Amino acid sequence: MECIEITLADCQNRFTCSAAIAKAEKIFGNKLKSGRAVYCAICDRLIRKEFRSAVRSFYHSKTLLVHPVHMDCVQDHIPIDDLLKNPQFIDMSALDFLDLVGLVDAVHQWKKKLNDNRH
C-alpha cells in the first residue's frame, strides 16, 4: 500500500496538518507524473490520472497514514456509523479529517480561554 506516515505532532492544528497532507499529495502526484505505478489504498486498483487523499487511522495508534485513493473510493461527510464500521481502522477523506482536527483545535482553544478567564 502506498502511504505517507504523519504523526500526531504534525496534526497539532488544522494548518500544520493541512501542510503535512499537502506534502504527501505532492509526493503521490510526482510519482504519477513520472509514470510510476500508484495504487488506490481502498480498492487496490491502479490510479491512472486523478486521485485524492484519504487518511487512515488505526485504533490506539499515534500515527496516521495518508494514502492516495480514486476520487470515488472515499466520500466527504461520511456518516459516523459508516466511518466506524471497520473494527481495525478508520478511513476518511482528507477534508473530513482536517475538519475534525479543526474542531478539536477549536475546543482546546475554547477550554484555554475559559481557564485563562478564571485566573
LONU-916021 format. One record per atom (N, C-alpha, C): x, y, z; residue number from 1; chain; atom name. Coordinates in steps of 0.02 Angstrom, whole numbers. Layout:
% LONU-916021
<r xx="X" yy="Y" zz="Z" kolba="NUM" tivo="A" lumpa="CA"/>
...
//
This chain:
% LONU-916021
<r xx="42" yy="-59" zz="0" kolba="1" tivo="A" lumpa="N"/>
<r xx="0" yy="0" zz="0" kolba="1" tivo="A" lumpa="CA"/>
<r xx="45" yy="62" zz="0" kolba="1" tivo="A" lumpa="C"/>
<r xx="28" yy="107" zz="-43" kolba="2" tivo="A" lumpa="N"/>
<r xx="63" yy="171" zz="-49" kolba="2" tivo="A" lumpa="CA"/>
<r xx="37" yy="218" zz="5" kolba="2" tivo="A" lumpa="C"/>
<r xx="81" yy="240" zz="50" kolba="3" tivo="A" lumpa="N"/>
<r xx="58" yy="286" zz="103" kolba="3" tivo="A" lumpa="CA"/>
<r xx="117" yy="327" zz="129" kolba="3" tivo="A" lumpa="C"/>
<r xx="100" yy="383" zz="159" kolba="4" tivo="A" lumpa="N"/>
<r xx="147" yy="426" zz="193" kolba="4" tivo="A" lumpa="CA"/>
<r xx="123" yy="431" zz="265" kolba="4" tivo="A" lumpa="C"/>
<r xx="168" yy="420" zz="312" kolba="5" tivo="A" lumpa="N"/>
<r xx="151" yy="423" zz="382" kolba="5" tivo="A" lumpa="CA"/>
<r xx="157" yy="495" zz="408" kolba="5" tivo="A" lumpa="C"/>
<r xx="107" yy="517" zz="444" kolba="6" tivo="A" lumpa="N"/>
<r xx="111" yy="580" zz="479" kolba="6" tivo="A" lumpa="CA"/>
<r xx="98" yy="566" zz="553" kolba="6" tivo="A" lumpa="C"/>
<r xx="127" yy="605" zz="596" kolba="7" tivo="A" lumpa="N"/>
<r xx="121" yy="593" zz="668" kolba="7" tivo="A" lumpa="CA"/>
<r xx="69" yy="641" zz="698" kolba="7" tivo="A" lumpa="C"/>
<r xx="52" yy="627" zz="759" kolba="8" tivo="A" lumpa="N"/>
<r xx="6" yy="672" zz="794" kolba="8" tivo="A" lumpa="CA"/>
<r xx="36" yy="742" zz="802" kolba="8" tivo="A" lumpa="C"/>
<r xx="102" yy="745" zz="806" kolba="9" tivo="A" lumpa="N"/>
<r xx="136" yy="811" zz="810" kolba="9" tivo="A" lumpa="CA"/>
<r xx="123" yy="852" zz="747" kolba="9" tivo="A" lumpa="C"/>
<r xx="117" yy="817" zz="689" kolba="10" tivo="A" lumpa="N"/>
<r xx="101" yy="852" zz="627" kolba="10" tivo="A" lumpa="CA"/>
<r xx="30" yy="880" zz="627" kolba="10" tivo="A" lumpa="C"/>
<r xx="-11" yy="854" zz="671" kolba="11" tivo="A" lumpa="N"/>
<r xx="-82" yy="872" zz="672" kolba="11" tivo="A" lumpa="CA"/>
<r xx="-100" yy="913" zz="733" kolba="11" tivo="A" lumpa="C"/>
<r xx="-55" yy="955" zz="756" kolba="12" tivo="A" lumpa="N"/>
<r xx="-68" yy="998" zz="814" kolba="12" tivo="A" lumpa="CA"/>
<r xx="-126" yy="1045" zz="801" kolba="12" tivo="A" lumpa="C"/>
<r xx="-132" yy="1067" zz="739" kolba="13" tivo="A" lumpa="N"/>
<r xx="-188" yy="1110" zz="720" kolba="13" tivo="A" lumpa="CA"/>
<r xx="-202" yy="1100" zz="646" kolba="13" tivo="A" lumpa="C"/>
<r xx="-254" yy="1131" zz="622" kolba="14" tivo="A" lumpa="N"/>
<r xx="-276" yy="1122" zz="552" kolba="14" tivo="A" lumpa="CA"/>
<r xx="-222" yy="1142" zz="502" kolba="14" tivo="A" lumpa="C"/>
<r xx="-183" yy="1193" zz="518" kolba="15" tivo="A" lumpa="N"/>
<r xx="-134" yy="1219" zz="470" kolba="15" tivo="A" lumpa="CA"/>
<r xx="-74" yy="1172" zz="462" kolba="15" tivo="A" lumpa="C"/>
<r xx="-47" yy="1147" zz="517" kolba="16" tivo="A" lumpa="N"/>
<r xx="10" yy="1101" zz="512" kolba="16" tivo="A" lumpa="CA"/>
<r xx="-12" yy="1035" zz="482" kolba="16" tivo="A" lumpa="C"/>
<r xx="-73" yy="1014" zz="498" kolba="17" tivo="A" lumpa="N"/>
<r xx="-98" yy="951" zz="471" kolba="17" tivo="A" lumpa="CA"/>
<r xx="-111" yy="958" zz="396" kolba="17" tivo="A" lumpa="C"/>
<r xx="-139" yy="1013" zz="376" kolba="18" tivo="A" lumpa="N"/>
<r xx="-150" yy="1026" zz="305" kolba="18" tivo="A" lumpa="CA"/>
<r xx="-85" yy="1026" zz="266" kolba="18" tivo="A" lumpa="C"/>
<r xx="-33" yy="1056" zz="295" kolba="19" tivo="A" lumpa="N"/>
<r xx="33" yy="1057" zz="263" kolba="19" tivo="A" lumpa="CA"/>
<r xx="61" yy="986" zz="255" kolba="19" tivo="A" lumpa="C"/>
<r xx="53" yy="945" zz="306" kolba="20" tivo="A" lumpa="N"/>
<r xx="78" yy="876" zz="303" kolba="20" tivo="A" lumpa="CA"/>
<r xx="41" yy="836" zz="250" kolba="20" tivo="A" lumpa="C"/>
<r xx="-24" yy="845" zz="245" kolba="21" tivo="A" lumpa="N"/>
<r xx="-63" yy="810" zz="194" kolba="21" tivo="A" lumpa="CA"/>
<r xx="-45" yy="835" zz="125" kolba="21" tivo="A" lumpa="C"/>
<r xx="-37" yy="900" zz="117" kolba="22" tivo="A" lumpa="N"/>
<r xx="-17" yy="929" zz="52" kolba="22" tivo="A" lumpa="CA"/>
<r xx="51" yy="902" zz="29" kolba="22" tivo="A" lumpa="C"/>
<r xx="96" yy="895" zz="76" kolba="23" tivo="A" lumpa="N"/>
<r xx="162" yy="867" zz="60" kolba="23" tivo="A" lumpa="CA"/>
<r xx="156" yy="795" zz="35" kolba="23" tivo="A" lumpa="C"/>
<r xx="114" yy="756" zz="67" kolba="24" tivo="A" lumpa="N"/>
<r xx="102" yy="687" zz="45" kolba="24" tivo="A" lumpa="CA"/>
<r xx="70" yy="685" zz="-24" kolba="24" tivo="A" lumpa="C"/>
<r xx="21" yy="729" zz="-35" kolba="25" tivo="A" lumpa="N"/>
<r xx="-12" yy="732" zz="-101" kolba="25" tivo="A" lumpa="CA"/>
<r xx="37" yy="750" zz="-156" kolba="25" tivo="A" lumpa="C"/>
<r xx="84" yy="794" zz="-141" kolba="26" tivo="A" lumpa="N"/>
<r xx="134" yy="814" zz="-190" kolba="26" tivo="A" lumpa="CA"/>
<r xx="178" yy="754" zz="-208" kolba="26" tivo="A" lumpa="C"/>
<r xx="196" yy="714" zz="-159" kolba="27" tivo="A" lumpa="N"/>
<r xx="237" yy="654" zz="-172" kolba="27" tivo="A" lumpa="CA"/>
<r xx="199" yy="606" zz="-217" kolba="27" tivo="A" lumpa="C"/>
<r xx="135" yy="594" zz="-201" kolba="28" tivo="A" lumpa="N"/>
<r xx="95" yy="549" zz="-243" kolba="28" tivo="A" lumpa="CA"/>
<r xx="87" yy="576" zz="-314" kolba="28" tivo="A" lumpa="C"/>
<r xx="74" yy="641" zz="-319" kolba="29" tivo="A" lumpa="N"/>
<r xx="67" yy="673" zz="-385" kolba="29" tivo="A" lumpa="CA"/>
<r xx="130" yy="668" zz="-426" kolba="29" tivo="A" lumpa="C"/>
<r xx="188" yy="678" zz="-395" kolba="30" tivo="A" lumpa="N"/>
<r xx="252" yy="672" zz="-431" kolba="30" tivo="A" lumpa="CA"/>
<r xx="264" yy="601" zz="-455" kolba="30" tivo="A" lumpa="C"/>
<r xx="244" yy="552" zz="-416" kolba="31" tivo="A" lumpa="N"/>
<r xx="251" yy="482" zz="-437" kolba="31" tivo="A" lumpa="CA"/>
<r xx="207" yy="469" zz="-499" kolba="31" tivo="A" lumpa="C"/>
<r xx="146" yy="494" zz="-498" kolba="32" tivo="A" lumpa="N"/>
<r xx="102" yy="485" zz="-556" kolba="32" tivo="A" lumpa="CA"/>
<r xx="130" yy="519" zz="-617" kolba="32" tivo="A" lumpa="C"/>
<r xx="154" yy="580" zz="-609" kolba="33" tivo="A" lumpa="N"/>
<r xx="182" yy="618" zz="-666" kolba="33" tivo="A" lumpa="CA"/>
<r xx="244" yy="585" zz="-696" kolba="33" tivo="A" lumpa="C"/>
<r xx="282" yy="551" zz="-654" kolba="34" tivo="A" lumpa="N"/>
<r xx="343" yy="518" zz="-678" kolba="34" tivo="A" lumpa="CA"/>
<r xx="329" yy="449" zz="-708" kolba="34" tivo="A" lumpa="C"/>
<r xx="265" yy="429" zz="-708" kolba="35" tivo="A" lumpa="N"/>
<r xx="246" yy="365" zz="-739" kolba="35" tivo="A" lumpa="CA"/>
<r xx="251" yy="305" zz="-693" kolba="35" tivo="A" lumpa="C"/>
<r xx="265" yy="316" zz="-630" kolba="36" tivo="A" lumpa="N"/>
<r xx="268" yy="259" zz="-583" kolba="36" tivo="A" lumpa="CA"/>
<r xx="198" yy="238" zz="-562" kolba="36" tivo="A" lumpa="C"/>
<r xx="190" yy="175" zz="-547" kolba="37" tivo="A" lumpa="N"/>
<r xx="125" yy="149" zz="-528" kolba="37" tivo="A" lumpa="CA"/>
<r xx="106" yy="171" zz="-458" kolba="37" tivo="A" lumpa="C"/>
<r xx="46" yy="196" zz="-452" kolba="38" tivo="A" lumpa="N"/>
<r xx="18" yy="215" zz="-387" kolba="38" tivo="A" lumpa="CA"/>
<r xx="-49" yy="180" zz="-381" kolba="38" tivo="A" lumpa="C"/>
<r xx="-60" yy="145" zz="-326" kolba="39" tivo="A" lumpa="N"/>
<r xx="-120" yy="106" zz="-316" kolba="39" tivo="A" lumpa="CA"/>
<r xx="-165" yy="136" zz="-263" kolba="39" tivo="A" lumpa="C"/>
<r xx="-229" yy="129" zz="-273" kolba="40" tivo="A" lumpa="N"/>
<r xx="-279" yy="152" zz="-225" kolba="40" tivo="A" lumpa="CA"/>
<r xx="-275" yy="108" zz="-163" kolba="40" tivo="A" lumpa="C"/>
<r xx="-272" yy="140" zz="-105" kolba="41" tivo="A" lumpa="N"/>
<r xx="-267" yy="103" zz="-42" kolba="41" tivo="A" lumpa="CA"/>
<r xx="-333" yy="69" zz="-22" kolba="41" tivo="A" lumpa="C"/>
<r xx="-387" yy="89" zz="-52" kolba="42" tivo="A" lumpa="N"/>
<r xx="-452" yy="60" zz="-34" kolba="42" tivo="A" lumpa="CA"/>
<r xx="-471" yy="2" zz="-80" kolba="42" tivo="A" lumpa="C"/>
<r xx="-465" yy="10" zz="-146" kolba="43" tivo="A" lumpa="N"/>
<r xx="-486" yy="-43" zz="-192" kolba="43" tivo="A" lumpa="CA"/>
<r xx="-427" yy="-80" zz="-223" kolba="43" tivo="A" lumpa="C"/>
<r xx="-366" yy="-58" zz="-210" kolba="44" tivo="A" lumpa="N"/>
<r xx="-304" yy="-90" zz="-236" kolba="44" tivo="A" lumpa="CA"/>
<r xx="-297" yy="-89" zz="-312" kolba="44" tivo="A" lumpa="C"/>
<r xx="-336" yy="-47" zz="-346" kolba="45" tivo="A" lumpa="N"/>
<r xx="-328" yy="-40" zz="-419" kolba="45" tivo="A" lumpa="CA"/>
<r xx="-281" yy="18" zz="-435" kolba="45" tivo="A" lumpa="C"/>
<r xx="-251" yy="14" zz="-493" kolba="46" tivo="A" lumpa="N"/>
<r xx="-205" yy="65" zz="-516" kolba="46" tivo="A" lumpa="CA"/>
<r xx="-241" yy="132" zz="-524" kolba="46" tivo="A" lumpa="C"/>
<r xx="-209" yy="185" zz="-500" kolba="47" tivo="A" lumpa="N"/>
<r xx="-235" yy="253" zz="-511" kolba="47" tivo="A" lumpa="CA"/>
<r xx="-204" yy="278" zz="-575" kolba="47" tivo="A" lumpa="C"/>
<r xx="-246" yy="297" zz="-622" kolba="48" tivo="A" lumpa="N"/>
<r xx="-222" yy="318" zz="-688" kolba="48" tivo="A" lumpa="CA"/>
<r xx="-206" yy="392" zz="-691" kolba="48" tivo="A" lumpa="C"/>
<r xx="-250" yy="433" zz="-665" kolba="49" tivo="A" lumpa="N"/>
<r xx="-242" yy="504" zz="-676" kolba="49" tivo="A" lumpa="CA"/>
<r xx="-259" yy="545" zz="-613" kolba="49" tivo="A" lumpa="C"/>
<r xx="-322" yy="552" zz="-598" kolba="50" tivo="A" lumpa="N"/>
<r xx="-342" yy="593" zz="-541" kolba="50" tivo="A" lumpa="CA"/>
<r xx="-347" yy="550" zz="-478" kolba="50" tivo="A" lumpa="C"/>
<r xx="-328" yy="581" zz="-423" kolba="51" tivo="A" lumpa="N"/>
<r xx="-334" yy="548" zz="-359" kolba="51" tivo="A" lumpa="CA"/>
<r xx="-350" yy="600" zz="-306" kolba="51" tivo="A" lumpa="C"/>
<r xx="-368" yy="576" zz="-249" kolba="52" tivo="A" lumpa="N"/>
<r xx="-375" yy="619" zz="-190" kolba="52" tivo="A" lumpa="CA"/>
<r xx="-342" yy="583" zz="-132" kolba="52" tivo="A" lumpa="C"/>
<r xx="-334" yy="616" zz="-78" kolba="53" tivo="A" lumpa="N"/>
<r xx="-302" yy="586" zz="-20" kolba="53" tivo="A" lumpa="CA"/>
<r xx="-355" yy="564" zz="30" kolba="53" tivo="A" lumpa="C"/>
<r xx="-339" yy="510" zz="64" kolba="54" tivo="A" lumpa="N"/>
<r xx="-379" yy="487" zz="120" kolba="54" tivo="A" lumpa="CA"/>
<r xx="-332" yy="478" zz="179" kolba="54" tivo="A" lumpa="C"/>
<r xx="-359" yy="482" zz="238" kolba="55" tivo="A" lumpa="N"/>
<r xx="-320" yy="473" zz="299" kolba="55" tivo="A" lumpa="CA"/>
<r xx="-344" yy="409" zz="333" kolba="55" tivo="A" lumpa="C"/>
<r xx="-297" yy="366" zz="349" kolba="56" tivo="A" lumpa="N"/>
<r xx="-313" yy="303" zz="385" kolba="56" tivo="A" lumpa="CA"/>
<r xx="-284" yy="308" zz="455" kolba="56" tivo="A" lumpa="C"/>
<r xx="-327" yy="296" zz="502" kolba="57" tivo="A" lumpa="N"/>
<r xx="-307" yy="297" zz="572" kolba="57" tivo="A" lumpa="CA"/>
<r xx="-323" yy="228" zz="602" kolba="57" tivo="A" lumpa="C"/>
<r xx="-271" yy="195" zz="628" kolba="58" tivo="A" lumpa="N"/>
<r xx="-281" yy="132" zz="662" kolba="58" tivo="A" lumpa="CA"/>
<r xx="-299" yy="147" zz="734" kolba="58" tivo="A" lumpa="C"/>
<r xx="-345" yy="108" zz="761" kolba="59" tivo="A" lumpa="N"/>
<r xx="-366" yy="119" zz="830" kolba="59" tivo="A" lumpa="CA"/>
<r xx="-306" yy="111" zz="876" kolba="59" tivo="A" lumpa="C"/>
<r xx="-301" yy="153" zz="926" kolba="60" tivo="A" lumpa="N"/>
<r xx="-247" yy="151" zz="977" kolba="60" tivo="A" lumpa="CA"/>
<r xx="-178" yy="162" zz="946" kolba="60" tivo="A" lumpa="C"/>
<r xx="-174" yy="199" zz="893" kolba="61" tivo="A" lumpa="N"/>
<r xx="-110" yy="214" zz="861" kolba="61" tivo="A" lumpa="CA"/>
<r xx="-96" yy="288" zz="865" kolba="61" tivo="A" lumpa="C"/>
<r xx="-33" yy="305" zz="867" kolba="62" tivo="A" lumpa="N"/>
<r xx="-14" yy="376" zz="870" kolba="62" tivo="A" lumpa="CA"/>
<r xx="10" yy="402" zz="803" kolba="62" tivo="A" lumpa="C"/>
<r xx="1" yy="363" zz="751" kolba="63" tivo="A" lumpa="N"/>
<r xx="19" yy="385" zz="684" kolba="63" tivo="A" lumpa="CA"/>
<r xx="-42" yy="380" zz="638" kolba="63" tivo="A" lumpa="C"/>
<r xx="-39" yy="419" zz="587" kolba="64" tivo="A" lumpa="N"/>
<r xx="-91" yy="421" zz="536" kolba="64" tivo="A" lumpa="CA"/>
<r xx="-59" yy="408" zz="469" kolba="64" tivo="A" lumpa="C"/>
<r xx="-94" yy="376" zz="425" kolba="65" tivo="A" lumpa="N"/>
<r xx="-69" yy="363" zz="358" kolba="65" tivo="A" lumpa="CA"/>
<r xx="-109" yy="403" zz="307" kolba="65" tivo="A" lumpa="C"/>
<r xx="-75" yy="439" zz="265" kolba="66" tivo="A" lumpa="N"/>
<r xx="-107" yy="474" zz="209" kolba="66" tivo="A" lumpa="CA"/>
<r xx="-94" yy="432" zz="148" kolba="66" tivo="A" lumpa="C"/>
<r xx="-147" yy="414" zz="112" kolba="67" tivo="A" lumpa="N"/>
<r xx="-137" yy="372" zz="54" kolba="67" tivo="A" lumpa="CA"/>
<r xx="-180" yy="397" zz="-4" kolba="67" tivo="A" lumpa="C"/>
<r xx="-158" yy="382" zz="-66" kolba="68" tivo="A" lumpa="N"/>
<r xx="-196" yy="402" zz="-124" kolba="68" tivo="A" lumpa="CA"/>
<r xx="-255" yy="354" zz="-136" kolba="68" tivo="A" lumpa="C"/>
<r xx="-310" yy="382" zz="-158" kolba="69" tivo="A" lumpa="N"/>
<r xx="-369" yy="341" zz="-174" kolba="69" tivo="A" lumpa="CA"/>
<r xx="-401" yy="370" zz="-237" kolba="69" tivo="A" lumpa="C"/>
<r xx="-441" yy="328" zz="-271" kolba="70" tivo="A" lumpa="N"/>
<r xx="-481" yy="353" zz="-327" kolba="70" tivo="A" lumpa="CA"/>
<r xx="-530" yy="405" zz="-301" kolba="70" tivo="A" lumpa="C"/>
<r xx="-550" yy="449" zz="-344" kolba="71" tivo="A" lumpa="N"/>
<r xx="-596" yy="503" zz="-324" kolba="71" tivo="A" lumpa="CA"/>
<r xx="-660" yy="476" zz="-292" kolba="71" tivo="A" lumpa="C"/>
<r xx="-684" yy="418" zz="-316" kolba="72" tivo="A" lumpa="N"/>
<r xx="-748" yy="391" zz="-291" kolba="72" tivo="A" lumpa="CA"/>
<r xx="-740" yy="340" zz="-235" kolba="72" tivo="A" lumpa="C"/>
<r xx="-679" yy="324" zz="-215" kolba="73" tivo="A" lumpa="N"/>
<r xx="-670" yy="271" zz="-165" kolba="73" tivo="A" lumpa="CA"/>
<r xx="-678" yy="296" zz="-93" kolba="73" tivo="A" lumpa="C"/>
<r xx="-679" yy="360" zz="-83" kolba="74" tivo="A" lumpa="N"/>
<r xx="-692" yy="387" zz="-16" kolba="74" tivo="A" lumpa="CA"/>
<r xx="-737" yy="448" zz="-24" kolba="74" tivo="A" lumpa="C"/>
<r xx="-783" yy="456" zz="23" kolba="75" tivo="A" lumpa="N"/>
<r xx="-831" yy="510" zz="20" kolba="75" tivo="A" lumpa="CA"/>
<r xx="-814" yy="564" zz="71" kolba="75" tivo="A" lumpa="C"/>
<r xx="-837" yy="624" zz="57" kolba="76" tivo="A" lumpa="N"/>
<r xx="-836" yy="677" zz="107" kolba="76" tivo="A" lumpa="CA"/>
<r xx="-900" yy="672" zz="148" kolba="76" tivo="A" lumpa="C"/>
<r xx="-897" yy="693" zz="209" kolba="77" tivo="A" lumpa="N"/>
<r xx="-955" yy="697" zz="254" kolba="77" tivo="A" lumpa="CA"/>
<r xx="-988" yy="629" zz="263" kolba="77" tivo="A" lumpa="C"/>
<r xx="-947" yy="577" zz="273" kolba="78" tivo="A" lumpa="N"/>
<r xx="-973" yy="509" zz="281" kolba="78" tivo="A" lumpa="CA"/>
<r xx="-1008" yy="504" zz="349" kolba="78" tivo="A" lumpa="C"/>
<r xx="-1065" yy="469" zz="352" kolba="79" tivo="A" lumpa="N"/>
<r xx="-1099" yy="460" zz="416" kolba="79" tivo="A" lumpa="CA"/>
<r xx="-1055" yy="423" zz="466" kolba="79" tivo="A" lumpa="C"/>
<r xx="-1060" yy="441" zz="529" kolba="80" tivo="A" lumpa="N"/>
<r xx="-1017" yy="412" zz="581" kolba="80" tivo="A" lumpa="CA"/>
<r xx="-1025" yy="336" zz="585" kolba="80" tivo="A" lumpa="C"/>
<r xx="-1085" yy="310" zz="573" kolba="81" tivo="A" lumpa="N"/>
<r xx="-1095" yy="237" zz="575" kolba="81" tivo="A" lumpa="CA"/>
<r xx="-1053" yy="202" zz="522" kolba="81" tivo="A" lumpa="C"/>
<r xx="-1051" yy="232" zz="462" kolba="82" tivo="A" lumpa="N"/>
<r xx="-1010" yy="203" zz="408" kolba="82" tivo="A" lumpa="CA"/>
<r xx="-936" yy="210" zz="423" kolba="82" tivo="A" lumpa="C"/>
<r xx="-918" yy="266" zz="453" kolba="83" tivo="A" lumpa="N"/>
<r xx="-848" yy="279" zz="469" kolba="83" tivo="A" lumpa="CA"/>
<r xx="-820" yy="228" zz="519" kolba="83" tivo="A" lumpa="C"/>
<r xx="-861" yy="208" zz="566" kolba="84" tivo="A" lumpa="N"/>
<r xx="-837" yy="164" zz="620" kolba="84" tivo="A" lumpa="CA"/>
<r xx="-852" yy="90" zz="609" kolba="84" tivo="A" lumpa="C"/>
<r xx="-872" yy="70" zz="548" kolba="85" tivo="A" lumpa="N"/>
<r xx="-891" yy="0" zz="539" kolba="85" tivo="A" lumpa="CA"/>
<r xx="-832" yy="-48" zz="533" kolba="85" tivo="A" lumpa="C"/>
<r xx="-772" yy="-24" zz="517" kolba="86" tivo="A" lumpa="N"/>
<r xx="-713" yy="-67" zz="515" kolba="86" tivo="A" lumpa="CA"/>
<r xx="-684" yy="-73" zz="585" kolba="86" tivo="A" lumpa="C"/>
<r xx="-675" yy="-134" zz="611" kolba="87" tivo="A" lumpa="N"/>
<r xx="-650" yy="-142" zz="679" kolba="87" tivo="A" lumpa="CA"/>
<r xx="-576" yy="-127" zz="689" kolba="87" tivo="A" lumpa="C"/>
<r xx="-538" yy="-118" zz="635" kolba="88" tivo="A" lumpa="N"/>
<r xx="-466" yy="-109" zz="641" kolba="88" tivo="A" lumpa="CA"/>
<r xx="-443" yy="-37" zz="629" kolba="88" tivo="A" lumpa="C"/>
<r xx="-475" yy="-3" zz="583" kolba="89" tivo="A" lumpa="N"/>
<r xx="-453" yy="65" zz="566" kolba="89" tivo="A" lumpa="CA"/>
<r xx="-511" yy="106" zz="539" kolba="89" tivo="A" lumpa="C"/>
<r xx="-498" yy="171" zz="534" kolba="90" tivo="A" lumpa="N"/>
<r xx="-546" yy="218" zz="505" kolba="90" tivo="A" lumpa="CA"/>
<r xx="-514" yy="248" zz="442" kolba="90" tivo="A" lumpa="C"/>
<r xx="-550" yy="247" zz="387" kolba="91" tivo="A" lumpa="N"/>
<r xx="-530" yy="284" zz="327" kolba="91" tivo="A" lumpa="CA"/>
<r xx="-577" yy="342" zz="319" kolba="91" tivo="A" lumpa="C"/>
<r xx="-549" yy="402" zz="310" kolba="92" tivo="A" lumpa="N"/>
<r xx="-591" yy="460" zz="297" kolba="92" tivo="A" lumpa="CA"/>
<r xx="-557" yy="505" zz="247" kolba="92" tivo="A" lumpa="C"/>
<r xx="-596" yy="546" zz="214" kolba="93" tivo="A" lumpa="N"/>
<r xx="-566" yy="593" zz="166" kolba="93" tivo="A" lumpa="CA"/>
<r xx="-521" yy="641" zz="204" kolba="93" tivo="A" lumpa="C"/>
<r xx="-472" yy="667" zz="169" kolba="94" tivo="A" lumpa="N"/>
<r xx="-427" yy="716" zz="199" kolba="94" tivo="A" lumpa="CA"/>
<r xx="-467" yy="778" zz="222" kolba="94" tivo="A" lumpa="C"/>
<r xx="-518" yy="797" zz="183" kolba="95" tivo="A" lumpa="N"/>
<r xx="-559" yy="855" zz="202" kolba="95" tivo="A" lumpa="CA"/>
<r xx="-596" yy="844" zz="268" kolba="95" tivo="A" lumpa="C"/>
<r xx="-625" yy="784" zz="275" kolba="96" tivo="A" lumpa="N"/>
<r xx="-659" yy="769" zz="338" kolba="96" tivo="A" lumpa="CA"/>
<r xx="-610" yy="767" zz="396" kolba="96" tivo="A" lumpa="C"/>
<r xx="-551" yy="740" zz="384" kolba="97" tivo="A" lumpa="N"/>
<r xx="-501" yy="736" zz="437" kolba="97" tivo="A" lumpa="CA"/>
<r xx="-480" yy="807" zz="458" kolba="97" tivo="A" lumpa="C"/>
<r xx="-469" yy="850" zz="410" kolba="98" tivo="A" lumpa="N"/>
<r xx="-450" yy="919" zz="427" kolba="98" tivo="A" lumpa="CA"/>
<r xx="-506" yy="955" zz="465" kolba="98" tivo="A" lumpa="C"/>
<r xx="-568" yy="941" zz="447" kolba="99" tivo="A" lumpa="N"/>
<r xx="-624" yy="969" zz="485" kolba="99" tivo="A" lumpa="CA"/>
<r xx="-623" yy="945" zz="557" kolba="99" tivo="A" lumpa="C"/>
<r xx="-609" yy="880" zz="566" kolba="100" tivo="A" lumpa="N"/>
<r xx="-605" yy="851" zz="633" kolba="100" tivo="A" lumpa="CA"/>
<r xx="-549" yy="883" zz="674" kolba="100" tivo="A" lumpa="C"/>
<r xx="-490" yy="891" zz="643" kolba="101" tivo="A" lumpa="N"/>
<r xx="-434" yy="923" zz="678" kolba="101" tivo="A" lumpa="CA"/>
<r xx="-452" yy="995" zz="696" kolba="101" tivo="A" lumpa="C"/>
<r xx="-485" yy="1030" zz="650" kolba="102" tivo="A" lumpa="N"/>
<r xx="-506" yy="1099" zz="665" kolba="102" tivo="A" lumpa="CA"/>
<r xx="-555" yy="1102" zz="722" kolba="102" tivo="A" lumpa="C"/>
<r xx="-601" yy="1054" zz="726" kolba="103" tivo="A" lumpa="N"/>
<r xx="-649" yy="1052" zz="780" kolba="103" tivo="A" lumpa="CA"/>
<r xx="-615" yy="1040" zz="847" kolba="103" tivo="A" lumpa="C"/>
<r xx="-570" yy="991" zz="849" kolba="104" tivo="A" lumpa="N"/>
<r xx="-534" yy="976" zz="911" kolba="104" tivo="A" lumpa="CA"/>
<r xx="-492" yy="1036" zz="932" kolba="104" tivo="A" lumpa="C"/>
<r xx="-458" yy="1068" zz="884" kolba="105" tivo="A" lumpa="N"/>
<r xx="-417" yy="1127" zz="899" kolba="105" tivo="A" lumpa="CA"/>
<r xx="-461" yy="1183" zz="928" kolba="105" tivo="A" lumpa="C"/>
<r xx="-520" yy="1193" zz="899" kolba="106" tivo="A" lumpa="N"/>
<r xx="-565" yy="1246" zz="923" kolba="106" tivo="A" lumpa="CA"/>
<r xx="-587" yy="1232" zz="995" kolba="106" tivo="A" lumpa="C"/>
<r xx="-601" yy="1169" zz="1011" kolba="107" tivo="A" lumpa="N"/>
<r xx="-621" yy="1151" zz="1079" kolba="107" tivo="A" lumpa="CA"/>
<r xx="-563" yy="1164" zz="1127" kolba="107" tivo="A" lumpa="C"/>
<r xx="-502" yy="1147" zz="1107" kolba="108" tivo="A" lumpa="N"/>
<r xx="-444" yy="1159" zz="1150" kolba="108" tivo="A" lumpa="CA"/>
<r xx="-434" yy="1234" zz="1162" kolba="108" tivo="A" lumpa="C"/>
<r xx="-441" yy="1273" zz="1110" kolba="109" tivo="A" lumpa="N"/>
<r xx="-434" yy="1346" zz="1116" kolba="109" tivo="A" lumpa="CA"/>
<r xx="-488" yy="1374" zz="1162" kolba="109" tivo="A" lumpa="C"/>
<r xx="-549" yy="1349" zz="1155" kolba="110" tivo="A" lumpa="N"/>
<r xx="-604" yy="1371" zz="1197" kolba="110" tivo="A" lumpa="CA"/>
<r xx="-591" yy="1355" zz="1270" kolba="110" tivo="A" lumpa="C"/>
<r xx="-567" yy="1294" zz="1284" kolba="111" tivo="A" lumpa="N"/>
<r xx="-551" yy="1274" zz="1353" kolba="111" tivo="A" lumpa="CA"/>
<r xx="-496" yy="1318" zz="1382" kolba="111" tivo="A" lumpa="C"/>
<r xx="-446" yy="1333" zz="1341" kolba="112" tivo="A" lumpa="N"/>
<r xx="-391" yy="1375" zz="1363" kolba="112" tivo="A" lumpa="CA"/>
<r xx="-416" yy="1445" zz="1382" kolba="112" tivo="A" lumpa="C"/>
<r xx="-460" yy="1473" zz="1340" kolba="113" tivo="A" lumpa="N"/>
<r xx="-488" yy="1540" zz="1355" kolba="113" tivo="A" lumpa="CA"/>
<r xx="-529" yy="1538" zz="1420" kolba="113" tivo="A" lumpa="C"/>
<r xx="-567" yy="1485" zz="1430" kolba="114" tivo="A" lumpa="N"/>
<r xx="-606" yy="1479" zz="1492" kolba="114" tivo="A" lumpa="CA"/>
<r xx="-560" yy="1477" zz="1552" kolba="114" tivo="A" lumpa="C"/>
<r xx="-507" yy="1438" zz="1548" kolba="115" tivo="A" lumpa="N"/>
<r xx="-459" yy="1433" zz="1604" kolba="115" tivo="A" lumpa="CA"/>
<r xx="-423" yy="1500" zz="1616" kolba="115" tivo="A" lumpa="C"/>
<r xx="-405" yy="1535" zz="1562" kolba="116" tivo="A" lumpa="N"/>
<r xx="-372" yy="1599" zz="1569" kolba="116" tivo="A" lumpa="CA"/>
<r xx="-418" yy="1651" zz="1602" kolba="116" tivo="A" lumpa="C"/>
<r xx="-482" yy="1648" zz="1586" kolba="117" tivo="A" lumpa="N"/>
<r xx="-530" yy="1696" zz="1614" kolba="117" tivo="A" lumpa="CA"/>
<r xx="-543" yy="1683" zz="1688" kolba="117" tivo="A" lumpa="C"/>
<r xx="-533" yy="1622" zz="1710" kolba="118" tivo="A" lumpa="N"/>
<r xx="-545" yy="1605" zz="1780" kolba="118" tivo="A" lumpa="CA"/>
<r xx="-489" yy="1629" zz="1825" kolba="118" tivo="A" lumpa="C"/>
<r xx="-431" yy="1640" zz="1797" kolba="119" tivo="A" lumpa="N"/>
<r xx="-373" yy="1660" zz="1838" kolba="119" tivo="A" lumpa="CA"/>
<r xx="-364" yy="1732" zz="1837" kolba="119" tivo="A" lumpa="C"/>
//
